[in-house]
């Protein structure tokens, strides 16, 4: 349940923050959400990956449908990709990796702060 809530929260907060801030705010959002929510580091990576990929998928499809796939087709041609759908998938993987690594970092940092230190 926390995984799904964390994923949806990352997607929604990233969408809201990306309206007024630069694209890299998605990493800050994924980091902050997984830092606050108590979730394992593996699930935090997957949550950040899926949340940002979901947000970018919706954003890309809305922008791409508005111009009838012209920009995606030209960008795919620029990068020598066979179809604009491949370009969209590559974008989702890049965004997902940014979100996943940021989410993983937030969970690892939280676990580092919350575990009791052994007395030396």
Phi and psi restraints in degrees (range 20) as a CNS / XPLOR table:
assign (resid 1 and name C) (resid 2 and name N)
       (resid 2 and name CA) (resid 2 and name C) 1.0 -66.6 20.0 2
assign (resid 2 and name N) (resid 2 and name CA)
       (resid 2 and name C) (resid 3 and name N) 1.0 -33.4 20.0 2
assign (resid 2 and name C) (resid 3 and name N)
       (resid 3 and name CA) (resid 3 and name C) 1.0 -62.5 20.0 2
assign (resid 3 and name N) (resid 3 and name CA)
       (resid 3 and name C) (resid 4 and name N) 1.0 -48.1 20.0 2
assign (resid 3 and name C) (resid 4 and name N)
       (resid 4 and name CA) (resid 4 and name C) 1.0 -65.3 20.0 2
assign (resid 4 and name N) (resid 4 and name CA)
       (resid 4 and name C) (resid 5 and name N) 1.0 -42.5 20.0 2
assign (resid 4 and name C) (resid 5 and name N)
       (resid 5 and name CA) (resid 5 and name C) 1.0 -64.3 20.0 2
assign (resid 5 and name N) (resid 5 and name CA)
       (resid 5 and name C) (resid 6 and name N) 1.0 -40.7 20.0 2
assign (resid 5 and name C) (resid 6 and name N)
       (resid 6 and name CA) (resid 6 and name C) 1.0 -65.1 20.0 2
assign (resid 6 and name N) (resid 6 and name CA)
       (resid 6 and name C) (resid 7 and name N) 1.0 -41.4 20.0 2
assign (resid 6 and name C) (resid 7 and name N)
       (resid 7 and name CA) (resid 7 and name C) 1.0 -64.1 20.0 2
assign (resid 7 and name N) (resid 7 and name CA)
       (resid 7 and name C) (resid 8 and name N) 1.0 -47.0 20.0 2
assign (resid 7 and name C) (resid 8 and name N)
       (resid 8 and name CA) (resid 8 and name C) 1.0 -66.8 20.0 2
assign (resid 8 and name N) (resid 8 and name CA)
       (resid 8 and name C) (resid 9 and name N) 1.0 -38.8 20.0 2
assign (resid 8 and name C) (resid 9 and name N)
       (resid 9 and name CA) (resid 9 and name C) 1.0 -63.9 20.0 2
assign (resid 9 and name N) (resid 9 and name CA)
       (resid 9 and name C) (resid 10 and name N) 1.0 -41.6 20.0 2
assign (resid 9 and name C) (resid 10 and name N)
       (resid 10 and name CA) (resid 10 and name C) 1.0 -62.4 20.0 2
assign (resid 10 and name N) (resid 10 and name CA)
       (resid 10 and name C) (resid 11 and name N) 1.0 -44.9 20.0 2
assign (resid 10 and name C) (resid 11 and name N)
       (resid 11 and name CA) (resid 11 and name C) 1.0 -63.0 20.0 2
assign (resid 11 and name N) (resid 11 and name CA)
       (resid 11 and name C) (resid 12 and name N) 1.0 -45.0 20.0 2
assign (resid 11 and name C) (resid 12 and name N)
       (resid 12 and name CA) (resid 12 and name C) 1.0 -70.2 20.0 2
assign (resid 12 and name N) (resid 12 and name CA)
       (resid 12 and name C) (resid 13 and name N) 1.0 -46.0 20.0 2
assign (resid 12 and name C) (resid 13 and name N)
       (resid 13 and name CA) (resid 13 and name C) 1.0 -65.9 20.0 2
assign (resid 13 and name N) (resid 13 and name CA)
       (resid 13 and name C) (resid 14 and name N) 1.0 -35.4 20.0 2
assign (resid 13 and name C) (resid 14 and name N)
       (resid 14 and name CA) (resid 14 and name C) 1.0 -65.8 20.0 2
assign (resid 14 and name N) (resid 14 and name CA)
       (resid 14 and name C) (resid 15 and name N) 1.0 -39.8 20.0 2
assign (resid 14 and name C) (resid 15 and name N)
       (resid 15 and name CA) (resid 15 and name C) 1.0 -63.4 20.0 2
assign (resid 15 and name N) (resid 15 and name CA)
       (resid 15 and name C) (resid 16 and name N) 1.0 -42.6 20.0 2
assign (resid 15 and name C) (resid 16 and name N)
       (resid 16 and name CA) (resid 16 and name C) 1.0 -68.0 20.0 2
assign (resid 16 and name N) (resid 16 and name CA)
       (resid 16 and name C) (resid 17 and name N) 1.0 -40.2 20.0 2
assign (resid 16 and name C) (resid 17 and name N)
       (resid 17 and name CA) (resid 17 and name C) 1.0 -73.6 20.0 2
assign (resid 17 and name N) (resid 17 and name CA)
       (resid 17 and name C) (resid 18 and name N) 1.0 -32.5 20.0 2
assign (resid 17 and name C) (resid 18 and name N)
       (resid 18 and name CA) (resid 18 and name C) 1.0 -71.3 20.0 2
assign (resid 18 and name N) (resid 18 and name CA)
       (resid 18 and name C) (resid 19 and name N) 1.0 -14.5 20.0 2
assign (resid 18 and name C) (resid 19 and name N)
       (resid 19 and name CA) (resid 19 and name C) 1.0 -66.0 20.0 2
assign (resid 19 and name N) (resid 19 and name CA)
       (resid 19 and name C) (resid 20 and name N) 1.0 -40.2 20.0 2
assign (resid 19 and name C) (resid 20 and name N)
       (resid 20 and name CA) (resid 20 and name C) 1.0 -112.9 20.0 2
assign (resid 20 and name N) (resid 20 and name CA)
       (resid 20 and name C) (resid 21 and name N) 1.0 -6.1 20.0 2
assign (resid 20 and name C) (resid 21 and name N)
       (resid 21 and name CA) (resid 21 and name C) 1.0 -123.9 20.0 2
assign (resid 21 and name N) (resid 21 and name CA)
       (resid 21 and name C) (resid 22 and name N) 1.0 170.9 20.0 2
assign (resid 21 and name C) (resid 22 and name N)
       (resid 22 and name CA) (resid 22 and name C) 1.0 -67.4 20.0 2
assign (resid 22 and name N) (resid 22 and name CA)
       (resid 22 and name C) (resid 23 and name N) 1.0 168.8 20.0 2
assign (resid 22 and name C) (resid 23 and name N)
       (resid 23 and name CA) (resid 23 and name C) 1.0 -62.3 20.0 2
assign (resid 23 and name N) (resid 23 and name CA)
       (resid 23 and name C) (resid 24 and name N) 1.0 -30.8 20.0 2
assign (resid 23 and name C) (resid 24 and name N)
       (resid 24 and name CA) (resid 24 and name C) 1.0 -74.1 20.0 2
assign (resid 24 and name N) (resid 24 and name CA)
       (resid 24 and name C) (resid 25 and name N) 1.0 -1.7 20.0 2
assign (resid 24 and name C) (resid 25 and name N)
       (resid 25 and name CA) (resid 25 and name C) 1.0 -64.0 20.0 2
assign (resid 25 and name N) (resid 25 and name CA)
       (resid 25 and name C) (resid 26 and name N) 1.0 -20.7 20.0 2
assign (resid 25 and name C) (resid 26 and name N)
       (resid 26 and name CA) (resid 26 and name C) 1.0 -60.6 20.0 2
assign (resid 26 and name N) (resid 26 and name CA)
       (resid 26 and name C) (resid 27 and name N) 1.0 -34.7 20.0 2
assign (resid 26 and name C) (resid 27 and name N)
       (resid 27 and name CA) (resid 27 and name C) 1.0 -68.9 20.0 2
assign (resid 27 and name N) (resid 27 and name CA)
       (resid 27 and name C) (resid 28 and name N) 1.0 -39.7 20.0 2
assign (resid 27 and name C) (resid 28 and name N)
       (resid 28 and name CA) (resid 28 and name C) 1.0 -65.1 20.0 2
assign (resid 28 and name N) (resid 28 and name CA)
       (resid 28 and name C) (resid 29 and name N) 1.0 -41.1 20.0 2
assign (resid 28 and name C) (resid 29 and name N)
       (resid 29 and name CA) (resid 29 and name C) 1.0 -65.1 20.0 2
assign (resid 29 and name N) (resid 29 and name CA)
       (resid 29 and name C) (resid 30 and name N) 1.0 -47.4 20.0 2
assign (resid 29 and name C) (resid 30 and name N)
       (resid 30 and name CA) (resid 30 and name C) 1.0 -62.2 20.0 2
assign (resid 30 and name N) (resid 30 and name CA)
       (resid 30 and name C) (resid 31 and name N) 1.0 -40.7 20.0 2
assign (resid 30 and name C) (resid 31 and name N)
       (resid 31 and name CA) (resid 31 and name C) 1.0 -61.5 20.0 2
assign (resid 31 and name N) (resid 31 and name CA)
       (resid 31 and name C) (resid 32 and name N) 1.0 -48.8 20.0 2
assign (resid 31 and name C) (resid 32 and name N)
       (resid 32 and name CA) (resid 32 and name C) 1.0 -65.3 20.0 2
assign (resid 32 and name N) (resid 32 and name CA)
       (resid 32 and name C) (resid 33 and name N) 1.0 -42.3 20.0 2
assign (resid 32 and name C) (resid 33 and name N)
       (resid 33 and name CA) (resid 33 and name C) 1.0 -65.5 20.0 2
assign (resid 33 and name N) (resid 33 and name CA)
       (resid 33 and name C) (resid 34 and name N) 1.0 -45.6 20.0 2
assign (resid 33 and name C) (resid 34 and name N)
       (resid 34 and name CA) (resid 34 and name C) 1.0 -74.1 20.0 2
assign (resid 34 and name N) (resid 34 and name CA)
       (resid 34 and name C) (resid 35 and name N) 1.0 -20.3 20.0 2
assign (resid 34 and name C) (resid 35 and name N)
       (resid 35 and name CA) (resid 35 and name C) 1.0 -72.6 20.0 2
assign (resid 35 and name N) (resid 35 and name CA)
       (resid 35 and name C) (resid 36 and name N) 1.0 -39.3 20.0 2
assign (resid 35 and name C) (resid 36 and name N)
       (resid 36 and name CA) (resid 36 and name C) 1.0 -77.5 20.0 2
assign (resid 36 and name N) (resid 36 and name CA)
       (resid 36 and name C) (resid 37 and name N) 1.0 -43.7 20.0 2
assign (resid 36 and name C) (resid 37 and name N)
       (resid 37 and name CA) (resid 37 and name C) 1.0 -80.8 20.0 2
assign (resid 37 and name N) (resid 37 and name CA)
       (resid 37 and name C) (resid 38 and name N) 1.0 132.4 20.0 2
assign (resid 37 and name C) (resid 38 and name N)
       (resid 38 and name CA) (resid 38 and name C) 1.0 -79.9 20.0 2
assign (resid 38 and name N) (resid 38 and name CA)
       (resid 38 and name C) (resid 39 and name N) 1.0 99.8 20.0 2
assign (resid 38 and name C) (resid 39 and name N)
       (resid 39 and name CA) (resid 39 and name C) 1.0 -140.9 20.0 2
assign (resid 39 and name N) (resid 39 and name CA)
       (resid 39 and name C) (resid 40 and name N) 1.0 147.3 20.0 2
assign (resid 39 and name C) (resid 40 and name N)
       (resid 40 and name CA) (resid 40 and name C) 1.0 -66.1 20.0 2
assign (resid 40 and name N) (resid 40 and name CA)
       (resid 40 and name C) (resid 41 and name N) 1.0 160.8 20.0 2
assign (resid 40 and name C) (resid 41 and name N)
       (resid 41 and name CA) (resid 41 and name C) 1.0 -66.7 20.0 2
assign (resid 41 and name N) (resid 41 and name CA)
       (resid 41 and name C) (resid 42 and name N) 1.0 -35.6 20.0 2
assign (resid 41 and name C) (resid 42 and name N)
       (resid 42 and name CA) (resid 42 and name C) 1.0 -66.7 20.0 2
assign (resid 42 and name N) (resid 42 and name CA)
       (resid 42 and name C) (resid 43 and name N) 1.0 -43.9 20.0 2
assign (resid 42 and name C) (resid 43 and name N)
       (resid 43 and name CA) (resid 43 and name C) 1.0 -68.9 20.0 2
assign (resid 43 and name N) (resid 43 and name CA)
       (resid 43 and name C) (resid 44 and name N) 1.0 -31.2 20.0 2
assign (resid 43 and name C) (resid 44 and name N)
       (resid 44 and name CA) (resid 44 and name C) 1.0 -66.4 20.0 2
assign (resid 44 and name N) (resid 44 and name CA)
       (resid 44 and name C) (resid 45 and name N) 1.0 -41.0 20.0 2
assign (resid 44 and name C) (resid 45 and name N)
       (resid 45 and name CA) (resid 45 and name C) 1.0 -61.7 20.0 2
assign (resid 45 and name N) (resid 45 and name CA)
       (resid 45 and name C) (resid 46 and name N) 1.0 -48.6 20.0 2
assign (resid 45 and name C) (resid 46 and name N)
       (resid 46 and name CA) (resid 46 and name C) 1.0 -65.0 20.0 2
assign (resid 46 and name N) (resid 46 and name CA)
       (resid 46 and name C) (resid 47 and name N) 1.0 -36.8 20.0 2
assign (resid 46 and name C) (resid 47 and name N)
       (resid 47 and name CA) (resid 47 and name C) 1.0 -66.4 20.0 2
assign (resid 47 and name N) (resid 47 and name CA)
       (resid 47 and name C) (resid 48 and name N) 1.0 -44.6 20.0 2
assign (resid 47 and name C) (resid 48 and name N)
       (resid 48 and name CA) (resid 48 and name C) 1.0 -64.6 20.0 2
assign (resid 48 and name N) (resid 48 and name CA)
       (resid 48 and name C) (resid 49 and name N) 1.0 -41.7 20.0 2
assign (resid 48 and name C) (resid 49 and name N)
       (resid 49 and name CA) (resid 49 and name C) 1.0 -62.0 20.0 2
assign (resid 49 and name N) (resid 49 and name CA)
       (resid 49 and name C) (resid 50 and name N) 1.0 -51.2 20.0 2
assign (resid 49 and name C) (resid 50 and name N)
       (resid 50 and name CA) (resid 50 and name C) 1.0 -68.3 20.0 2
assign (resid 50 and name N) (resid 50 and name CA)
       (resid 50 and name C) (resid 51 and name N) 1.0 -38.7 20.0 2
assign (resid 50 and name C) (resid 51 and name N)
       (resid 51 and name CA) (resid 51 and name C) 1.0 -63.9 20.0 2
assign (resid 51 and name N) (resid 51 and name CA)
       (resid 51 and name C) (resid 52 and name N) 1.0 -46.4 20.0 2
assign (resid 51 and name C) (resid 52 and name N)
       (resid 52 and name CA) (resid 52 and name C) 1.0 -72.9 20.0 2
assign (resid 52 and name N) (resid 52 and name CA)
       (resid 52 and name C) (resid 53 and name N) 1.0 -38.8 20.0 2
assign (resid 52 and name C) (resid 53 and name N)
       (resid 53 and name CA) (resid 53 and name C) 1.0 -63.0 20.0 2
assign (resid 53 and name N) (resid 53 and name CA)
       (resid 53 and name C) (resid 54 and name N) 1.0 -38.6 20.0 2
assign (resid 53 and name C) (resid 54 and name N)
       (resid 54 and name CA) (resid 54 and name C) 1.0 -64.5 20.0 2
assign (resid 54 and name N) (resid 54 and name CA)
       (resid 54 and name C) (resid 55 and name N) 1.0 -45.8 20.0 2
assign (resid 54 and name C) (resid 55 and name N)
       (resid 55 and name CA) (resid 55 and name C) 1.0 -61.8 20.0 2
assign (resid 55 and name N) (resid 55 and name CA)
       (resid 55 and name C) (resid 56 and name N) 1.0 -47.0 20.0 2
assign (resid 55 and name C) (resid 56 and name N)
       (resid 56 and name CA) (resid 56 and name C) 1.0 -66.7 20.0 2
assign (resid 56 and name N) (resid 56 and name CA)
       (resid 56 and name C) (resid 57 and name N) 1.0 -33.6 20.0 2
assign (resid 56 and name C) (resid 57 and name N)
       (resid 57 and name CA) (resid 57 and name C) 1.0 -62.5 20.0 2
assign (resid 57 and name N) (resid 57 and name CA)
       (resid 57 and name C) (resid 58 and name N) 1.0 -46.7 20.0 2
assign (resid 57 and name C) (resid 58 and name N)
       (resid 58 and name CA) (resid 58 and name C) 1.0 -64.2 20.0 2
assign (resid 58 and name N) (resid 58 and name CA)
       (resid 58 and name C) (resid 59 and name N) 1.0 -45.2 20.0 2
assign (resid 58 and name C) (resid 59 and name N)
       (resid 59 and name CA) (resid 59 and name C) 1.0 -63.9 20.0 2
assign (resid 59 and name N) (resid 59 and name CA)
       (resid 59 and name C) (resid 60 and name N) 1.0 -42.6 20.0 2
assign (resid 59 and name C) (resid 60 and name N)
       (resid 60 and name CA) (resid 60 and name C) 1.0 -66.9 20.0 2
assign (resid 60 and name N) (resid 60 and name CA)
       (resid 60 and name C) (resid 61 and name N) 1.0 -44.2 20.0 2
assign (resid 60 and name C) (resid 61 and name N)
       (resid 61 and name CA) (resid 61 and name C) 1.0 -66.5 20.0 2
assign (resid 61 and name N) (resid 61 and name CA)
       (resid 61 and name C) (resid 62 and name N) 1.0 -36.8 20.0 2
assign (resid 61 and name C) (resid 62 and name N)
       (resid 62 and name CA) (resid 62 and name C) 1.0 -65.6 20.0 2
assign (resid 62 and name N) (resid 62 and name CA)
       (resid 62 and name C) (resid 63 and name N) 1.0 -45.4 20.0 2
assign (resid 62 and name C) (resid 63 and name N)
       (resid 63 and name CA) (resid 63 and name C) 1.0 -69.8 20.0 2
assign (resid 63 and name N) (resid 63 and name CA)
       (resid 63 and name C) (resid 64 and name N) 1.0 -36.5 20.0 2
assign (resid 63 and name C) (resid 64 and name N)
       (resid 64 and name CA) (resid 64 and name C) 1.0 -73.0 20.0 2
assign (resid 64 and name N) (resid 64 and name CA)
       (resid 64 and name C) (resid 65 and name N) 1.0 -35.5 20.0 2
assign (resid 64 and name C) (resid 65 and name N)
       (resid 65 and name CA) (resid 65 and name C) 1.0 -70.5 20.0 2
assign (resid 65 and name N) (resid 65 and name CA)
       (resid 65 and name C) (resid 66 and name N) 1.0 -29.8 20.0 2
assign (resid 65 and name C) (resid 66 and name N)
       (resid 66 and name CA) (resid 66 and name C) 1.0 -66.3 20.0 2
assign (resid 66 and name N) (resid 66 and name CA)
       (resid 66 and name C) (resid 67 and name N) 1.0 -32.4 20.0 2
assign (resid 66 and name C) (resid 67 and name N)
       (resid 67 and name CA) (resid 67 and name C) 1.0 -110.8 20.0 2
assign (resid 67 and name N) (resid 67 and name CA)
       (resid 67 and name C) (resid 68 and name N) 1.0 19.5 20.0 2
assign (resid 67 and name C) (resid 68 and name N)
       (resid 68 and name CA) (resid 68 and name C) 1.0 56.2 20.0 2
assign (resid 68 and name N) (resid 68 and name CA)
       (resid 68 and name C) (resid 69 and name N) 1.0 40.3 20.0 2
assign (resid 68 and name C) (resid 69 and name N)
       (resid 69 and name CA) (resid 69 and name C) 1.0 66.0 20.0 2
assign (resid 69 and name N) (resid 69 and name CA)
       (resid 69 and name C) (resid 70 and name N) 1.0 16.7 20.0 2
assign (resid 69 and name C) (resid 70 and name N)
       (resid 70 and name CA) (resid 70 and name C) 1.0 -67.8 20.0 2
assign (resid 70 and name N) (resid 70 and name CA)
       (resid 70 and name C) (resid 71 and name N) 1.0 -47.9 20.0 2
assign (resid 70 and name C) (resid 71 and name N)
       (resid 71 and name CA) (resid 71 and name C) 1.0 -65.0 20.0 2
assign (resid 71 and name N) (resid 71 and name CA)
       (resid 71 and name C) (resid 72 and name N) 1.0 -44.8 20.0 2
assign (resid 71 and name C) (resid 72 and name N)
       (resid 72 and name CA) (resid 72 and name C) 1.0 -62.9 20.0 2
assign (resid 72 and name N) (resid 72 and name CA)
       (resid 72 and name C) (resid 73 and name N) 1.0 -38.3 20.0 2
assign (resid 72 and name C) (resid 73 and name N)
       (resid 73 and name CA) (resid 73 and name C) 1.0 -66.0 20.0 2
assign (resid 73 and name N) (resid 73 and name CA)
       (resid 73 and name C) (resid 74 and name N) 1.0 -40.3 20.0 2
assign (resid 73 and name C) (resid 74 and name N)
       (resid 74 and name CA) (resid 74 and name C) 1.0 -69.1 20.0 2
assign (resid 74 and name N) (resid 74 and name CA)
       (resid 74 and name C) (resid 75 and name N) 1.0 -39.3 20.0 2
assign (resid 74 and name C) (resid 75 and name N)
       (resid 75 and name CA) (resid 75 and name C) 1.0 -67.4 20.0 2
assign (resid 75 and name N) (resid 75 and name CA)
       (resid 75 and name C) (resid 76 and name N) 1.0 -38.2 20.0 2
assign (resid 75 and name C) (resid 76 and name N)
       (resid 76 and name CA) (resid 76 and name C) 1.0 -62.9 20.0 2
assign (resid 76 and name N) (resid 76 and name CA)
       (resid 76 and name C) (resid 77 and name N) 1.0 -40.4 20.0 2
assign (resid 76 and name C) (resid 77 and name N)
       (resid 77 and name CA) (resid 77 and name C) 1.0 -66.0 20.0 2
assign (resid 77 and name N) (resid 77 and name CA)
       (resid 77 and name C) (resid 78 and name N) 1.0 -39.1 20.0 2
assign (resid 77 and name C) (resid 78 and name N)
       (resid 78 and name CA) (resid 78 and name C) 1.0 -61.0 20.0 2
assign (resid 78 and name N) (resid 78 and name CA)
       (resid 78 and name C) (resid 79 and name N) 1.0 -39.6 20.0 2
assign (resid 78 and name C) (resid 79 and name N)
       (resid 79 and name CA) (resid 79 and name C) 1.0 -92.8 20.0 2
assign (resid 79 and name N) (resid 79 and name CA)
       (resid 79 and name C) (resid 80 and name N) 1.0 11.5 20.0 2
assign (resid 79 and name C) (resid 80 and name N)
       (resid 80 and name CA) (resid 80 and name C) 1.0 58.9 20.0 2
assign (resid 80 and name N) (resid 80 and name CA)
       (resid 80 and name C) (resid 81 and name N) 1.0 39.9 20.0 2
assign (resid 80 and name C) (resid 81 and name N)
       (resid 81 and name CA) (resid 81 and name C) 1.0 -96.1 20.0 2
assign (resid 81 and name N) (resid 81 and name CA)
       (resid 81 and name C) (resid 82 and name N) 1.0 145.9 20.0 2
assign (resid 81 and name C) (resid 82 and name N)
       (resid 82 and name CA) (resid 82 and name C) 1.0 -71.2 20.0 2
assign (resid 82 and name N) (resid 82 and name CA)
       (resid 82 and name C) (resid 83 and name N) 1.0 -24.6 20.0 2
assign (resid 82 and name C) (resid 83 and name N)
       (resid 83 and name CA) (resid 83 and name C) 1.0 -150.6 20.0 2
assign (resid 83 and name N) (resid 83 and name CA)
       (resid 83 and name C) (resid 84 and name N) 1.0 152.1 20.0 2
assign (resid 83 and name C) (resid 84 and name N)
       (resid 84 and name CA) (resid 84 and name C) 1.0 -67.2 20.0 2
assign (resid 84 and name N) (resid 84 and name CA)
       (resid 84 and name C) (resid 85 and name N) 1.0 -22.8 20.0 2
assign (resid 84 and name C) (resid 85 and name N)
       (resid 85 and name CA) (resid 85 and name C) 1.0 -65.2 20.0 2
assign (resid 85 and name N) (resid 85 and name CA)
       (resid 85 and name C) (resid 86 and name N) 1.0 -34.4 20.0 2
assign (resid 85 and name C) (resid 86 and name N)
       (resid 86 and name CA) (resid 86 and name C) 1.0 -66.3 20.0 2
assign (resid 86 and name N) (resid 86 and name CA)
       (resid 86 and name C) (resid 87 and name N) 1.0 -39.0 20.0 2
assign (resid 86 and name C) (resid 87 and name N)
       (resid 87 and name CA) (resid 87 and name C) 1.0 -61.2 20.0 2
assign (resid 87 and name N) (resid 87 and name CA)
       (resid 87 and name C) (resid 88 and name N) 1.0 -40.9 20.0 2
assign (resid 87 and name C) (resid 88 and name N)
       (resid 88 and name CA) (resid 88 and name C) 1.0 -65.4 20.0 2
assign (resid 88 and name N) (resid 88 and name CA)
       (resid 88 and name C) (resid 89 and name N) 1.0 -41.9 20.0 2
assign (resid 88 and name C) (resid 89 and name N)
       (resid 89 and name CA) (resid 89 and name C) 1.0 -64.1 20.0 2
assign (resid 89 and name N) (resid 89 and name CA)
       (resid 89 and name C) (resid 90 and name N) 1.0 -40.3 20.0 2
assign (resid 89 and name C) (resid 90 and name N)
       (resid 90 and name CA) (resid 90 and name C) 1.0 -62.9 20.0 2
assign (resid 90 and name N) (resid 90 and name CA)
       (resid 90 and name C) (resid 91 and name N) 1.0 -42.1 20.0 2
assign (resid 90 and name C) (resid 91 and name N)
       (resid 91 and name CA) (resid 91 and name C) 1.0 -61.6 20.0 2
assign (resid 91 and name N) (resid 91 and name CA)
       (resid 91 and name C) (resid 92 and name N) 1.0 -40.9 20.0 2
assign (resid 91 and name C) (resid 92 and name N)
       (resid 92 and name CA) (resid 92 and name C) 1.0 -64.5 20.0 2
assign (resid 92 and name N) (resid 92 and name CA)
       (resid 92 and name C) (resid 93 and name N) 1.0 -38.7 20.0 2
assign (resid 92 and name C) (resid 93 and name N)
       (resid 93 and name CA) (resid 93 and name C) 1.0 -66.2 20.0 2
assign (resid 93 and name N) (resid 93 and name CA)
       (resid 93 and name C) (resid 94 and name N) 1.0 -41.5 20.0 2
assign (resid 93 and name C) (resid 94 and name N)
       (resid 94 and name CA) (resid 94 and name C) 1.0 -64.6 20.0 2
assign (resid 94 and name N) (resid 94 and name CA)
       (resid 94 and name C) (resid 95 and name N) 1.0 -48.5 20.0 2
assign (resid 94 and name C) (resid 95 and name N)
       (resid 95 and name CA) (resid 95 and name C) 1.0 -62.7 20.0 2
assign (resid 95 and name N) (resid 95 and name CA)
       (resid 95 and name C) (resid 96 and name N) 1.0 -40.3 20.0 2
assign (resid 95 and name C) (resid 96 and name N)
       (resid 96 and name CA) (resid 96 and name C) 1.0 -63.5 20.0 2
assign (resid 96 and name N) (resid 96 and name CA)
       (resid 96 and name C) (resid 97 and name N) 1.0 -39.5 20.0 2
assign (resid 96 and name C) (resid 97 and name N)
       (resid 97 and name CA) (resid 97 and name C) 1.0 -66.0 20.0 2
assign (resid 97 and name N) (resid 97 and name CA)
       (resid 97 and name C) (resid 98 and name N) 1.0 -40.0 20.0 2
assign (resid 97 and name C) (resid 98 and name N)
       (resid 98 and name CA) (resid 98 and name C) 1.0 -61.1 20.0 2
assign (resid 98 and name N) (resid 98 and name CA)
       (resid 98 and name C) (resid 99 and name N) 1.0 -48.2 20.0 2
assign (resid 98 and name C) (resid 99 and name N)
       (resid 99 and name CA) (resid 99 and name C) 1.0 -66.6 20.0 2
assign (resid 99 and name N) (resid 99 and name CA)
       (resid 99 and name C) (resid 100 and name N) 1.0 -39.4 20.0 2
assign (resid 99 and name C) (resid 100 and name N)
       (resid 100 and name CA) (resid 100 and name C) 1.0 -65.4 20.0 2
assign (resid 100 and name N) (resid 100 and name CA)
       (resid 100 and name C) (resid 101 and name N) 1.0 -45.1 20.0 2
assign (resid 100 and name C) (resid 101 and name N)
       (resid 101 and name CA) (resid 101 and name C) 1.0 -67.0 20.0 2
assign (resid 101 and name N) (resid 101 and name CA)
       (resid 101 and name C) (resid 102 and name N) 1.0 -36.9 20.0 2
assign (resid 101 and name C) (resid 102 and name N)
       (resid 102 and name CA) (resid 102 and name C) 1.0 -67.2 20.0 2
assign (resid 102 and name N) (resid 102 and name CA)
       (resid 102 and name C) (resid 103 and name N) 1.0 -41.3 20.0 2
assign (resid 102 and name C) (resid 103 and name N)
       (resid 103 and name CA) (resid 103 and name C) 1.0 -64.5 20.0 2
assign (resid 103 and name N) (resid 103 and name CA)
       (resid 103 and name C) (resid 104 and name N) 1.0 -42.3 20.0 2
assign (resid 103 and name C) (resid 104 and name N)
       (resid 104 and name CA) (resid 104 and name C) 1.0 -61.2 20.0 2
assign (resid 104 and name N) (resid 104 and name CA)
       (resid 104 and name C) (resid 105 and name N) 1.0 -42.6 20.0 2
assign (resid 104 and name C) (resid 105 and name N)
       (resid 105 and name CA) (resid 105 and name C) 1.0 -62.3 20.0 2
assign (resid 105 and name N) (resid 105 and name CA)
       (resid 105 and name C) (resid 106 and name N) 1.0 -41.1 20.0 2
assign (resid 105 and name C) (resid 106 and name N)
       (resid 106 and name CA) (resid 106 and name C) 1.0 -63.4 20.0 2
assign (resid 106 and name N) (resid 106 and name CA)
       (resid 106 and name C) (resid 107 and name N) 1.0 -41.7 20.0 2
assign (resid 106 and name C) (resid 107 and name N)
       (resid 107 and name CA) (resid 107 and name C) 1.0 -69.0 20.0 2
assign (resid 107 and name N) (resid 107 and name CA)
       (resid 107 and name C) (resid 108 and name N) 1.0 -40.7 20.0 2
assign (resid 107 and name C) (resid 108 and name N)
       (resid 108 and name CA) (resid 108 and name C) 1.0 -66.0 20.0 2
assign (resid 108 and name N) (resid 108 and name CA)
       (resid 108 and name C) (resid 109 and name N) 1.0 -41.7 20.0 2
assign (resid 108 and name C) (resid 109 and name N)
       (resid 109 and name CA) (resid 109 and name C) 1.0 -65.1 20.0 2
assign (resid 109 and name N) (resid 109 and name CA)
       (resid 109 and name C) (resid 110 and name N) 1.0 -40.0 20.0 2
assign (resid 109 and name C) (resid 110 and name N)
       (resid 110 and name CA) (resid 110 and name C) 1.0 -63.5 20.0 2
assign (resid 110 and name N) (resid 110 and name CA)
       (resid 110 and name C) (resid 111 and name N) 1.0 -44.8 20.0 2
assign (resid 110 and name C) (resid 111 and name N)
       (resid 111 and name CA) (resid 111 and name C) 1.0 -64.5 20.0 2
assign (resid 111 and name N) (resid 111 and name CA)
       (resid 111 and name C) (resid 112 and name N) 1.0 -32.1 20.0 2
assign (resid 111 and name C) (resid 112 and name N)
       (resid 112 and name CA) (resid 112 and name C) 1.0 -68.1 20.0 2
assign (resid 112 and name N) (resid 112 and name CA)
       (resid 112 and name C) (resid 113 and name N) 1.0 -36.0 20.0 2
assign (resid 112 and name C) (resid 113 and name N)
       (resid 113 and name CA) (resid 113 and name C) 1.0 -77.4 20.0 2
assign (resid 113 and name N) (resid 113 and name CA)
       (resid 113 and name C) (resid 114 and name N) 1.0 -34.7 20.0 2
assign (resid 113 and name C) (resid 114 and name N)
       (resid 114 and name CA) (resid 114 and name C) 1.0 -88.3 20.0 2
assign (resid 114 and name N) (resid 114 and name CA)
       (resid 114 and name C) (resid 115 and name N) 1.0 -19.5 20.0 2
assign (resid 114 and name C) (resid 115 and name N)
       (resid 115 and name CA) (resid 115 and name C) 1.0 -77.2 20.0 2
assign (resid 115 and name N) (resid 115 and name CA)
       (resid 115 and name C) (resid 116 and name N) 1.0 137.1 20.0 2
assign (resid 115 and name C) (resid 116 and name N)
       (resid 116 and name CA) (resid 116 and name C) 1.0 -68.7 20.0 2
assign (resid 116 and name N) (resid 116 and name CA)
       (resid 116 and name C) (resid 117 and name N) 1.0 138.7 20.0 2
assign (resid 116 and name C) (resid 117 and name N)
       (resid 117 and name CA) (resid 117 and name C) 1.0 -82.6 20.0 2
assign (resid 117 and name N) (resid 117 and name CA)
       (resid 117 and name C) (resid 118 and name N) 1.0 140.5 20.0 2
assign (resid 117 and name C) (resid 118 and name N)
       (resid 118 and name CA) (resid 118 and name C) 1.0 -76.8 20.0 2
assign (resid 118 and name N) (resid 118 and name CA)
       (resid 118 and name C) (resid 119 and name N) 1.0 145.0 20.0 2
assign (resid 118 and name C) (resid 119 and name N)
       (resid 119 and name CA) (resid 119 and name C) 1.0 -76.4 20.0 2
assign (resid 119 and name N) (resid 119 and name CA)
       (resid 119 and name C) (resid 120 and name N) 1.0 132.1 20.0 2
